[in-house]
């Protein structure tokens, strides 16, 4: 699909949908001015491979990479460039990487990547592989490479996947992102493209291809594309189009003409479909599609409205090549350098004007010889119905044409000459003879008294009646003027110009070269003679003083032949103030760990009396990559503190200064600065579209509204709330602001050490209260590191919990330099030290580190933190002792405690000492033991709480099945004896279960290492993950089943309730019923999962209170939260929460509350709200399960009884509810209520 011509996406992210299914954009692609940070993960355009013009990105908030947006963009042709550039990335403050990992060719133009404060992976791209020349590339003002830490794929694992090239004598790996290498073709391919498998493409392919040496498998074509084939030129009866494809004549005839074309159709010339005939050719007819060569200069008819006004070289350029002008020609050239040659270049071919020619106020003209080929003025339309050639008020016009070599015929109408003080009357009379108009003119049409005379004399003073000012307009009216004969009054001329001082005269700025500093506006007489004449001067500068006067243009002569007219005195008027432009050249530097110095220059357009500046600053969140990355695996180089030298000093030899810049260097810098300004002006002029009706917005409204979210004390110190790692990296900090009067610098204090800040500067003039301040200019700056900020406070403590293992605990630095990346431990005995690196993630889990495999004896240890700024100090050494192994065989019995408990009375109490268990809990092999050689592991399924989970094949574990697909759970090799026994004991709980809706245990391998537990394979994973995969915004590899119907939800509920009813009948209390602990089989049957074995996978669903074990508080009943009592009634409460998870596709219960808030909310009687679109029947079932009184809740058998009619017929065949095991004696139907479970009154567990 070819999209275009041109795609401009601005202001709204949803405009990106225009790119769906596009493979080629014919023209440019611009994405710009999206100020609201959006989520771009839902936008992906893998079909887009080619852009024929350029790609421009400008101020798109929230976009961090193009790798997902345009994963297959391969070629940017650059047929038409954006100011010499084919790729422009400008002021993209959130962009972290370009990521165009399939970009292979930019065939024309350079790249410009500028002012992208967070953009990395620029030094890892070899642009010479993409462009023919890199000398014109401009990559400036982006994130410094030393702050990026760019890593190409595989370098962390010391198995680099990318190839190396040399750039500026640096030989390094080349990649676009941490996951994508830069593609390089084998040298054997030469300049040909290659496939992803390094096979050489056909010579006609450009960028890449899907098969080698096949011109039908090209991603893009080097020359031309036609019907799926890349060709060196277009086949017969087809035509080149837009420089890259071939089209038929029929297609060309239907291409809409460009706005600048006077014809409706494109033409075909030299086997190319184009908008206009080339120079030297003319269309065969207005509706023709073909061109023919001209005999001599090509006749070119120009028809640009009724009257073509030439007031500048730019407007004259529109007549280039014209020979016949249909309409009138009005020339009003007041100033210009080398104006005659420029006008001759663009208007010298004009031979005929069908209307009139009017030349007025053209003070830059000395002669009309630039119209060297003008032969006919037809006069089909005339000035005032009389004049075909009208020359008025041209101060420097001295010659019309050289009549010895020029012929001119005026077919109809008269000539008119007035107020041409340097034009001799004889010149006018000669034209009468040559043009054939002699005898047509009256005495008043060519008055010798006002042509050829320099003198002018005005007798009356005009007075202004009123004036009204706006920021860019002045409205003037002046008194009526009545000459002796009102018919002699022709018009008025208003003169105005900028005048900083009130010392202007009428003749300032005029010279013989035609320059005139005054701007002039002609004002026609008002239709009603009784009205005062007036004018609205527009396009003025705000807060600028103008000198203004008005002159009447009359024909009346006095006896001394001076002009009898009138003019006003010069008056001075200042326009109103406007919003100033942005401050210039904002720079910032840090002079301490808590301060930033900011400097700037005043705005170029203050548009008023500059009063003050608003300085606003905002702390920037750390890059989320820093939180996720394990810096222990990277081997980060940390800085060693070294003595600092005074600036400008060079050691023992004394101070050294920078060499002065040469004149060539200064000139190069000046040219670079000018070029940068020109480019930015071009950029802004090209992309900003004015909105005249837009209302002014208070630029500080957001900041003022935000200040309430963060407080400051009297000294300005910032207070921050603690957040998790993922929350810290995504939090948006509020802006602070201060007012700076009368100076262009300030110092911002009370900042965090080694932290990045965005600083915005706004200009405000004396009308700021009414108009508001300017838009901001901003800069990013980082404070200096704080000495000692990375030191670990307090002392390091230790604890020996397991054999040959010691836990070290310490506190994090309170206000580190940016972010703590890792910790280093030095420990050892007998003077030999070992090093242990502890990542941030490991520290968060333990609050310290775990040292294992220690030999008995005395040890010393010390810890050091490493932040973004470098290393902190080492802590004071601590000493600890590792005891030798116990000689008794029951040593391990001192270390092991049980996780699950099964009580005959049905009531479960949380253990007072969960770290202890008795010798009776040690695992003993039994009939469930499976020989290790019967187990074959196939592939990893995921990480379990004790170790990896695999899919595999087991032989002989199921009756009548030689081989069975199974899930194999393992325990890590580094696990302690306690963890291994706990792993086996948890699996042993399931040995007594035999229910279709409870996951089955198939066997155990306890002999040898590693320990294995063989389970029934549940191919669709846990219920929580399955439900989330059904969400419409989730990317899954398989087609989604969609949101489950009510019947499917009831079926899930029945299957879970049946499994729980079986456990209830077996006198087993689950304690942790949740969607994460239910499993989904291949046929979508839901079963109760492997009790406790998934706890670490969803660790955020659990909460630790007061140092006790982890508790699923969001699924727990009020009595369990208060007293630690777990019964089948508390399992029913959890079942209601599972129903809520099913209805919401596994949203987190009590979203928005902390665990402590949930605990209080539930204990005080609070309930979950009804989910959106939840059926009433399902919600009523939830409410029954959430009765505050446990005895009021239904049993699981009662729940099934209430929904049994909605369940599938197959449920009767496999369920516990309909089984013989559930039938009471002497009955055929299953009971509607369960057998009551006796409740013990033992001591309840307290928090």
Phi, psi and omega in degrees: 000125178263123180253147178138196000287127176071139177231117181244115183243117183215153171073323187229125182297332183289348174296340179299339181298342177296343182270359183299132177069004177288132172256328178226133170258114180273101187123208182260163170236118178241127174237117190201159171057045171256098191277337181271127179295123185239167175265115184265005184293337180275358181249121182210129184233074185289345182278341184287119182239335187223137167240125187279336180253265184216164176243125181235129175238128184210119175051059175251106185285142173087346181278117184258337181201153175261003186295326178270331183290312181231070186291341185239015176296120189247323188225133167243113189282327180068033180299315169241133188254160172263096181050054177076005184240141177261338177225119181234124176233110193223126176054047174262089191289341181257352184290124182258336179204150176288307170075013178278070193289349176256005179288117184247331186217132162243105193281339180209142179095169180249187178240149176226114182234108194214142172059044175247095196293341184243013189274123178243191180055041173261323180283349180267358179257129176266098184290341179293341176281347185251323182249154176289325180221139183248003185294333182265002177294146181229104182235099189216148170077023178258184182295132181302136181303328182290342177266354185274314185065045182297133179234123176277157184306133174087349183290328178293324181272007181058030174229068185301139182257345187262159178271161182254146168221172181252127174232122181052044178068016175250114182267111187210171179287150183241124181205163178265322181216181177290348181245352188228121174282159170279129185285132175230132181276154178299151181297337180293340179280346182063233180269006179281155175284174180216164177281174176294342179263015177067029173265138186288137180276171173297147181302337179276356179276149177231132177090293183194177177203167181259349178211145183286149173049043181221112183281005172259359182247020182281142171287321175215161184256141178290324182242279186224148181245133177209119177049049174083004183237140175266129188229153178289332176208168185284143179291167179304147179067016171232164190223144179294141182217127177056023172077006183215346182220167179251138181228162178275168178297322180297317178298315182299324182291342183258358179289125180293143181290157177286163181298329184279350184275143178271355181251164183271337188241157168286166177242162176246123182212132181052045178060031178226138176269115186222166186286323184222157172293146178287174181300136180091001180230157181220150177296149177288338178188166185297331179258004183281153177253013185231156184244151176229150179290148181271152171269103188079204179298141181288130172293132180226116182270125179247130181224096186244070182077193185283318182228129176263116181262126177252103180240004179197169176296325180298315179291328177294330181299332179294343181260010182299129179085353182288138174248330179235123178256111178274109183129204184251155178241117178245119182250126182217071183259109186263336182203167176148155178255141180053039190290325184295315181293324178295316180293323178295323180297322185262337185240003187290345181267355182294125180253326187224137170240121186283336180258231180249164174243123182235125181237116181216147176055028181265075186289346179276354185263134173254331184213158174259018184291347177296339173270061192290339182253008181291119183242331186226132167241109190281333177069029177296333171231142188230152177290128181055022178076007185233323197249130175262338178227115192231117184236116187224128166057063176240099194297330187246008180288119184244334185223144173269284174223168171277098189290352174285340184231009186226134176244140180215133179241128174253108188290314183227152174090172184253175173253154178220128178229131177205142173056049172242082194297338181256002182264115183292144180295329179299325177296323180290317180296324178296322179293325176304316182291315184291318187278350180080025182251007182296132181096345178279327186278147172268176180298324181287340180286328176229091186265116181296344183280339179239017170234134181082010179243133177273340186285144171218141185218117179251136188257338186243144178263125176274144179243136176285139181268317182203159171213144179232132183246143168235187185289331181225019180215151173226127177256125184238144167225147179225169187290154177296147178235129180238105174287171179308320176239110185302334180293340180282346179280114184269307183192184173239153173235126178260128178251134178209153174196163178293139182216091180300328181237153183271062181223032186269142172245166184296330188261009178298134171084357180269142174209177185288348180275001178095358178287142180210121184284347181275140167270142183234142177228127177279136181237118178288159179292144177295144181301323179266121183298338183276349181276148175283136176290158181199172182206146172251108178278126184239170178071027181272167179270141177295149174050048180232135178275132180242142169265135187220139166212162183234145181228138175272140179254113185230171178252352187292135179247145171268177184297331181272015178067011174279155181291131176266100183218207181203152174206164180263169168282161179284127176246161182238127181227136178254133176288164181287164178287160176219175179296132181290165173281174186287153174299154185252155168052053179286127176227156180214145177215155181257137176246359176198180181282352183232008183225149172231134175262128182239133178229153178202172175250156182297160178294150178292333180233089180293333177054034181158185175279112183296123188254312184197175176236149171255123178251123180236141179222152184216130175291137180264137179293153177291151178299131181300336178299325182294329180284324185278333191280140176268102185285347174292326180283337181279333183070052185301134173278126181255150183279139175263132180297139177223152181300138180269146179254150176302145181300134178089000181263149184231039175086214188290332185282004178097176184292146177239140178246156176294142179296140178297146181286141178286165179299324179295319178294318178297318180295320178297319178296320180296315180296321179297316179297317179297316181297321180296319179296317180298316180298316182294322175298317179299318179299309182294320179294331183281329190249338182275126178254121184294146176236092190294336183266007184291136179275149180292142180243140178287115185289347183253006184297319182294316182298316181295325179288334184277335187300336181291344184274354183211131187256161174228144177276187188296332181268001178090007181292138182275142176248128183243148174265149180288146178216160176289169182301313183292326179288322181299318185286347181247354185291146175252115182281150180284164175274145165248159181214157176215161182252129181243119183259131165068013178210158183253047175196156175201166177240124178262126186244177177060042179261166178280147182290144175046050183236142181275135179233147168259131183239123179251136178242128177244137174271140180225129176256190188293345179257021184299325180297330181266315187264340186088172181265177184286170166296169187263150161252140188229162177213150175256138180212151181242135177290162179285158176294152177259127180294126179088354182291335181266007178284139180284124182284153176070201182246161178272132177253163180220159181208132178256105181259329187232169182293131178059025183225140178228136175261123174260134180235141176206166180268150174286152171302137186293312180230077185287172177282085178088283186198135174282123182267324182193170175236151176237133179246131169250121181218159179171182178220153179060034176080355178263120184255142171245157179248139177229124178265132181240116180287164178301320181296318179296318180299319182298326181289320189251346189070019182173225182212161182242119177259122185243170177056042179273138174281152179300148176137183180272139180230156167236151181212150173214157189231145178224136177265147176237123180250186176300333184270344182140206186264145167274187179277156174289145174288166173295139181298144172242158180243142175215164186235132176256120184284151175290165181296144175290140180277341179283148182285353182258020180304315184294339180291343178282346190252346197253137177229149183275147179263326182247152179219139178237118185249137180294333181276356175087356179251132181244129179248139177295138186293137176290328179231081185291348181275358184246138166215162189266175182293337180291345181272353180293135186289136178238125180302146181216202185293349178278353181296133180241133177299138184299328184289348178273000183250130176236122178272137183252306184205157178286139175256331181159180182265125175265183184288328180260338182177195183285149176248132184239155163267141182204187179240131176240136181259126172076016180272341178240134183300137177068012174238111180299318179226143182225133172288129186223167169258132183243116178262139183238167173242140183301147180298332183274003182293148179283169177300322180298318181293323179294316181292322177298321179299314181288323180292323177297320177293326182295334177305327187274355183297330184270359184266135176213083183218140182299330184259021172232130180301132186271141167275133181251341179170170181224140171242097183259347183270127182084183183236144355277162176290136183235144171238126185261121184237161170300135183279120177251095194293337185263009172078194181283158186295324181298312179294321180297316181296319180295329178293343180275353180294144183293339183260015182260132177276121177229153183282333181256158178300140180283148176275349181085172179299132182295147177285170177301319181297320179292322177297317180296322179297316177300315181300317180297320181292320178293315179298324180293317177297320179290326176297323177295315179296322178299315179295334178273010180059041179244127176259124188286312180077343186218046179285122180199165181300328180293337182259013171250147184241154183242125182276176181302324181269017176072012173289137180260134182228154176291132190275201191266071173001099174085349186278354180252008189300318183286338181292320179247056187297337179287347177278357183244162186219133179259125182247119173060033177083000180279189180290169179286136184234137177276073191297332183285349178248000188268150179282164180301319183291329177290322179291323183284310193245355183074020181268129177239124178225178175298334176293322177291329174294325178295319176303312179299325178299321177298323178292324176298319177300320178297321177297320179297318183292331183259006185057048170069042167288160178284128178298147178056045182301138180095348178258147170284168180297323178295321178294320178298317182302312179292319183300315183288318181295335178270009175097008180287148181231159174292145178281160179294127179294157175299138176060024179277127177301143181300321182301317181290321181290324176298322178296321176298314183298325177298322181287341185257025174298135183295321176282118184303326185287344179277350181281145178289157172279169180294324178294322177294324178298314179296319179301329182280343183237007188299330181290343181267356186272156180298150179301328181296341180300325181295330186283333190241348190280156171290326183303319182262008184277163176298328183297334183266350184278128174293162180302143174064026175229158178254330182266150177293149180293151178273343178230148180283164173291131182301141178263121179296142182253126178276157182246036180291179181290126180279150177282135180250153174299000000 
